[in-house]
Amino acid sequence: MLLTKFVVGFICLSLVSSVMGCGPGRGYGRRRHPKKLLPLTYKQYIPNVAEKTLGASGRYEGKITRNSERFKELTPNYNTDIIFKDEENTGADRLMTQRCKDKLNSLAISVMNQWPGIKLRVTEGWDEDGHHSMESLHYEGRAVDITTSDRDKSKYGTLSRLAVEAGFDWVHYESKAHIHCSVKAENSVAAKSGGCFPGSASVTLQDGSRKSVKDLKVGDKVLAANTEGELVYTDFIMFIDQDSTTRRMFYVIETKEATQKITLTAAHLLFVVSNSTTDLHTMSAVYASKVKPGQKLVVFDDSHNQLKSVTVERIYMKEYEGSFAPVTVQGTVVVDQVLASCYAVIEDHNLAHWALAPVRFSYWLSSLLFAKDYTEPNATVHKDGVHWYSKILYQLGTWLLDTHSIHPLGMSIISS
């Protein structure tokens, strides 16, 4: 049983670690554009696994209709560099998830660069009429069928490769008439691209000063909370992932007190309280994308030097530069005066924190043995990219989940 929990924890960390990248246009181990494109062959698909496995676009989550709650997950794509067939004349082909939209827009640029004067053409997007096979990702706005605007079939092998390079999670040279591409779900465990804050977000240091997340150095003591909901200053250990230049969309969650708002990705965990207590044992850790106006978050009241709960006033999306995923010893951090978890993807803060125990132990041991003062000016500064520990755990977790059919949503059952 202990071994099972160990394995489960490592799987969780592989998903928590945002190793698929902070930004919507990034994937695990950012792809580099090859000097010479190698076209896909007819019927070939990349990656070489089934579409609805964790290593590709992930499981089917259910059909989205115009009347369903999940319809809000779809966003229209009005990119003038893309031709939408829209044979239904309903605009359905333009509707897709944000992740699919990001990849499609990226591909459109690649197509124009590859073949000047030629545009990307979408023949099928979101399907609301039941034209595809059962559990098709078209029903969730996560799949598109594409061609080039000139419908030159000799280009389709290269178009497939361009789609892979653009970051689609699964590309299939499915038919002589089109290429099928799909992406991971926005809100599924398999889909989360990690939890990050923008570079401009700030934390509070022990001396009372504020510091941008992007400028954190290992050993900086930042304001956080312990399991009893008490304010503590805890060591910043590392960035699980960071990207200092890419622009992406973030959720901005404002409270009724205008100075207290937090900006973070959809997959990041926030603490929601059902009453006035700030004890972490009584809070619920939920994805930022699930927070609703009227719910209560925990914020730092600097006038009384304590935590308190406040009501969410409004939520909107905004684009920022840079994505940073900091980890502290406590596993929590106060960002822009709002208490957040350091974790994402798995909606279980405690399990994620347990899975990071090896990292905390390594940090404690190195500090003890070498007595290094990490607050010196030449302290460790992270470079852009994914932490090596996360890369290893991602590979381990993906292999276990795909080859042993361990479903992420069932991990709480496995570990009990």
Secondary structure, DSSP 8 states (H G I E B T S, - for coil): -HHHHHHHHHHHHHHHTTTT-SSTT--SS-----SS-----TT-EESSS-TTSTTTT--------TTSGGGGGEEE---TTEEE--TTSSSGGGEEEHHHHHHHHHHHHHHHHHSTT--EEEEE---SS--S-TT-GGGGT-EEEEEETT--GGGHHHHHHHHHHHT-SEEE---SS-EEEE---SSSTTT-----B-TT-EEEBTTS-EEEGGG--TT-EEEEE-TTS-EEEEEEEEEEEEEEEEEEEEEEEEESSTT-EEEE-TTEEEEEESSS---GGG-EEEEGGG--TT-EEEEEETTTTEEEEEEEEEEEEEEEEEEEEEEESSSEEEETTEEEEEEESSS-HHHHHHHTHHHHHHHHHHHHHH---TTSTT-----SEE-HHHHHHHHHHHHHHHHS---GGGHHHHT-
